[in-house]
Amino acid sequence: MVTNKQTQTNLKLSIQVSLDGLSFCILDTKQEEFIFFKKLSFERQLDPVKILQKIEREYQNEKALQQNIGEISLIFDNPLYTLVPSKLFIEEQASNYLKFNTRILKTDFIAHDEINTARAVCVYIPYANIINYFFDKYGEFEYKHSISVLLENLLKKEKNNSPRVYLYNKSGSYDLVVIEEGKLLFCNSFQYETPEDFLYYLLFTAEQLNLDPEKFDLQIFGKISEESDLYQLAYTYIKNISLTEHSTKKTFSKPEEKQQAEAEFVLLNSF
């Protein structure tokens, strides 16, 4: 994160922006305690202009967001990204990496994150209007793609020799990461509508990577429970499956917010 020079405080704010929702979290760095968490889910996906209107409304109505904030981090959670090996990345060619994955407009702003633990660069399209809003409000700050935060945290602690598959489930989509011997083998995001879609992308990826469902270790976390149809269907086909919290060591000042935030792995680990 980049420290805001105007207001040196012990409060850090992290905001996750996606087309179907917003999440806000404030950390008191002296107490190592989350003092505020709020998640908004939209009934349908919104465009960046309407998302910014939602953000502005939250700042008008939510007193916690009106405090002096020392540092701010903005996280963009969208499928408009691709990963490039660090040794092959050329910044001036950033748009060329993306054009094979998504439609790029001449007006699109393209950003990139260096992910040292993955020896890769995440090239993505953030929402420039939202970046400008927070720059006007706070001055310089840091923004990243959600996949960068996810990979940084998973690879930092993963030393397992055999392949391990991580599935970070969200609302109607999930990020799938495969790590072996501390190295990234695979990373992609999939959208699904049914439990069968959910399973298909998982098993298809395993097949392409020659991973035996009888042998590889699957850890599922995020917005999911053992009772859900998604988990039960995956459990039918994959032998070594577990539901993992990947919880943070930091505490919450409000117990009810802890329960609401449990599925927000990327947001809570962005500090």
N, C-alpha and C positions, 0 to 999 in steps of 0.2 A: 504493500500500500504506500501511497505518497501522502505525507503529512500535510494537512491543510495549515498553511502558515498564519492564517487569520485567527483561528481559534484553537489554541493549544489546550486540549482537554484530554481526559482519560477515557473518553467515549469513542468507540468505533462503531460505525454504521455500515452494514452490508445489505444490499438490495438485490434481489434476483428478479429479473424481468423475463417473462415468457409471453407468448401470444395469448395464453389462456389463464394467466394469473400473475400476481405479484407477491413477493414475500419480503418482509422487513425484519431486521434483527439488529439490536444494539447491544454491544458488549462493554461492560465496565472493566477496563484492563487492570485497575488496581485491585479489585475484588475477584477478578477472573470469573465474572458472573454475567450471564445474559439478563439484562433488565427489561428488555422489551422484545416481543415477537408478535408479528401479525402476518397472516396469510389471506390473500384475496383470490378467490377462484371466479373466473368469468364463465357465464353460461355458454359462451361461444368464443372462438378466437377473434381477437380484435387487431386492428392495424396499429402501427406505432403511434399515429396521431391520437387515437382514442385511448391508447395505453397511457400516454403522457397526460391526458386529461384526468385519468384515474389517479395518477401519481400526484398531480397538483391538488386534487381534492383531498387526498390523504394528508398532505402537508398543511392544508387549511384546517382540517378537523382533528388531527391527531397531535396532542400536545407533546408526546414523546419525541416526535420528529422535529419539533420546534426548538429543541435544546441545542446548546453549542456542541458541535461534533468536531472531534480532533482529526479523525481519519474516516474516509469513506471508500467503500469498494462496491463497484457495480458489476453484476454478473448477468451475462446474456445467455439465456437458455433457448436455443433455436437449432433447427437442423441445417442451417446455412453455414456449414463448416467443412473443412477437410484437414487431414493430418499429412504433413510432409516431413520426411527425414531431414534432420537439421543440416546434414552435409549436402543436401540437394537444394535447400531453400535459397532462393534469390528474391529479396524483398521487392525489387522492381517488377518481378513476374508474378506477384501475389494473385492477381486476378485470373491468371492463366491456370493456376492450380484449382481454383474454385469453379471455373466454367464447366467442368465436366460433371459436377455434382448439382449445380443449381443455376437458375437463370440469373444473370447479372445485368443490372441496368447501368447506364453511364453515370447516373447520379449516386450509385451505391458507394458508400465508404467502406473500404476493406481494411481490416485490422489483423494483427497476428500476435500470438502469445508464444514465447519460447518455453517449452516444457523440458527442462534439463533431465529430469528423471526418466523421461521417455525418449530422449535424444530425438525429439521431434518438435515441429512447429505447428500450432493450430492456426489455420488461416480461416477467417470468418467475416461475416457481415453483421456488425452491430447496428443499433438504431441511432443514427446521428442526432436526431432531434432530442432524444432522451439524454445523450451525452452532453449536448449543449445546455440543456436545462440544468443539469447538475454542476456543470462547469460555472455557469452564471451564479449558482447558489453557493458553491463551496470553493471555487478555484480549482487548482490541479487536483486530480484524484486518479485512482487506478481502476481500470475495468478489464475484465477477462471473459472468456467464454466458459460456460459451465463445465465443458468436457476437459478443459485445462485444469481446473480445480480438482475434478474427479480423479484424473490420472496422476496428478502430483501427489495426492493423498494415498491412493492405492499403491503406487509404485514405491513410495517412500518406506513402506513397511512390509512389502511383499518380497519374501526370500524363498518361497516354496520352490523346490526343484521340479516337481511335476506340474503340468498345466492346471491352472485354476481359473475358473470362469466367474466373473462378477456381473450380476445383472442388477442394475439400479433402476427400479420401476418408478414411473411417474404416472400422470393421468393420461392414459391412452398411448403411452410411448415408453420406451426404456433404452438406456445406454448399456451396451454389452461390451465388456472388456475381458480379454484373455491375456494372462501373464504366465510366463514360464521362466524359472531361474532368474527372477527379478527383471526380466525384459518383456517389453510389450510385444505381443504377437498380433493382436487384433483389437480394433476399437471401431464401433459404429453405433448408430442410433436407429431405432425402428419404431414406426407407428403401427398400432394394431387396434382393431375394433372388437374382436372376439377372443376368447381363450385359445381357440385353435390357431388364430393368427399369432398370438403370443408364443405358442409352442413352436409353430412352424419356423419362425426366424431363428429361434434358439437352436433347434435341431439341424436346420440347414447350415448354420454357421459351424456347428460341431462337425458336420459331415465334410464341409469344405476344408476344415483344419485337421481332418483325420483324428478327431477326438472321439473316443469310445464312450457312449453314455453310461456304460457299466463301470467306467474307471475315473473319468475326470470329476473334479470337485467343483460343484456349483454353489456359489453363495449369492443369495438373493436379499436385497435390502431396499429400503425406500417405502413407497406407498403400497404395502402388501401385507397380508397376514397368512398364517398357516391354514386358516379356514377358507380363504378365498378360492374361487374356481381356478384362478391362474396358478396358484401354488399347487393345488391338488392335481391338476393336469400335468404339470411339470414333474411332480413327484412320481407319477405313474411311469414315466419314461426314463427318468434319470436317477441312478442309484444313490449317488453321494450328493445329496442336496440339503442345504441348511438355510434357515432364515437368520440373518446376522444383523444386529443392531448397528454396528460401527458407530456407537454413540461417542459423543465428545466428553472429555473429562471436566469440562467447565460446568458450573451449576446454573440453575435458573432461580431468579428471585421469586417467580410465580410458578408454583407447581403445575397449574393448569396450562401454562404456556409450554412447559416442557413436553407434555403429552401431545400438544398440537404440533410441536416442532420435530418430533422424533423421526419423521420421514424425510426431513430436509437435510440430508447428508452434505450436499455441496454447500449450501448456505452456511451451516454451522461450522464447516471446516474451511471457510474462506478467510477466517481471521488470522 
